[in-house]
């Protein structure tokens, strides 16, 4: 099934400029008749779903690396021991 770029944009709630840009880039299979694009609808819908899947992968949040604390200082003696280790160059 084929339809014009304007009809396809209206039916799928996509800006007309985006549809024309996808036609120019070759994302949609289409023919230009005069100044109008004739789009293969089945192929264009498949291309849109692939674009959505690619975008979903790109927008997936990255899990932050856990913060690992090396030494826990609870008491004054722990603090003094850590300070001595720093002075000796152990830590």
N, C-alpha and C positions, 0 to 999 in steps of 0.2 A: 504494500500500500504506500502511496506517495501523497505528500501534501506540501504546501508552500511553507516557507520559513515562518511567515506571520501566523499561519494557522497552527503550526507545531508549537510555536512559542506561547500562543494563547492557551492552547489545550494543556500544556505541561507546566504552565506558570513559570516560564523562563524568559528573561529579557530577550527581545528580538536581536539586540546587538550580540549577545552571547551565542545565540543560534547561528548567526551569520559568521561569527568568529570561528566557531567549531567547524563550519563548512569550509572556510578558507584554510584552516589548519589541516583538514582532512580527517577530523575525528568523526564527522558524519559523512555518510555516503550520499552524495547529492549531485545534481546537474544544475547548471545555470541556464535558464531559458530567458534570454534578454537580460533584464536586471533582477529577475526573481530566481530564487533557489527552489528546486524541487527535491525534497528530502525523502529518502527511503526510511519510513517510520520504524520498521522493525529493527533495522540496523542501528538507528539513532537511539532507540530506547535501550538496546543492549550496551551501546557505548556510554550512555548516561549512567547505567548501573555500575559499569566498570569504573567510571570516574568517581562515583560515590564511594565505592569500596576503597579505592586508592586514597581518597581524602580521609576516610575513616581511619585508615592505618596511619596516616600522617598526623592526625589529631589525637592519637592515643597517648595518654599522659605517661611520662617516664617516671618509673619508680625511683625515688631518691635512695642513695646509698645510706645504709644505717650508720649512725655515729657511734663509734666504739671508743669508750673511755678507757684509757690504759690503766690508770690507778685510781683507786678511791681513797680519799683522805677524809676520815671521819673524826679523828681525834687529834690533839695537839702533838702527840708522839708520832703519829703517822706523818704529820706535816714536817716535823723536825727530821724524821728519817728521809723523807723525800728531798728536803733541802740539803742534807748531807750528801745524798746520792748525786744531786745536781752539782754540788761543789767538787765532788770527786770525778765527775764526768761519766757516771754509770748510766744515768737515765737518758 
